[in-house]
Amino acid sequence: MSGLSLPDRADVVAMLATYGDRSPSAVTEELGSLEITWLVAQVEQRYHVMLDLSDDVFAGMTTVAAALDALRTGIAEARSTTEVAGG
């Protein structure tokens, strides 16, 4: 398990800014599908987890706020699954 705490809004915006080499201030609240895919990959690498997000969760990640909520839940679930499995 990674020692990193769950991401906050600033963490998510910073990760999104790396998509397209933007400044964090250039990241908008609305997210496109490629940004979401990029963000999930970044989170999996940074937090050393494999997120098991349903299609409904992906579909709901249309804003930074919604993505943050989904990712925090997904990371917590992935960590608890890993701990239970002894990983």
N, C-alpha and C positions, 0 to 999 in steps of 0.2 A: 504494500500500500504506500502511496506517496504521502509525504508529510505535509504537502501543500493543503492549506485550508480551501474551503469551497470558494469558487470565483465570485467576485462582486461585479458590479456594473462596469467599473473602470477596467477590470481584467478582460471582460468580454469585449469591450470597445477597443482595447489595445490589440487583442487578437484579431478582431475584424479589420483593424487598420492595416494589418500586415497583408491582407488580401488587396492587391492592387497598389501596394506601397503608398498608402494614404496616411495623413495625420489623423490622430484620433478625433479631432474636431470635424473632419470630413465624413465621419461615419454617421449615417442617418438612422433614425429610429426604425424605419421600415427595412426589412431584409428580403433579399432575393434568394432563390433556391441555391445558387452557387455560393453565395455568402454563408448560408446555413451549412452547406456541405463542408466548406472550408473550416468554419468554426468548429464543427463536430470533430473533424480531423485534428485540429489544433488542440482541442480540449483533451482528446484521447492521448495525444503525445505528451502534453504538459502534465496531465494528472495521472498518467500511466494506468488508464482504465480502458475497457472496451465497453462502450455505451450500447445498450440494447434498446434503442428508441423505436417505438411503433410508428407506423405511417401517420396515425392520428397526431402523435406528438410532433413529428416533423411538420405536418400540415399546420399545426398551431404555432410554430416558431416563426411568425411573420414580423415580429418586432424584437428589438434588443431586450426589452423587458420580458417578453414571453420566452425568448431563447434562454435568458438568464435563469428563469424559474425552471424550465425543462432541464437545463444542463445541471443545475445544482441538485435537482432530484435524481437525475440519471447518474451523476457521480456518486452520490450517497448510496444509491441502490447497488451500483457496481462494486463499491468498496465493501458493503455489507455482504454481498454475495461472495466476494473474494475471501473475506475473513471467515465466513462460514465454511467455505471449501478448503480452508487452510492454506490459501495462496498468498 
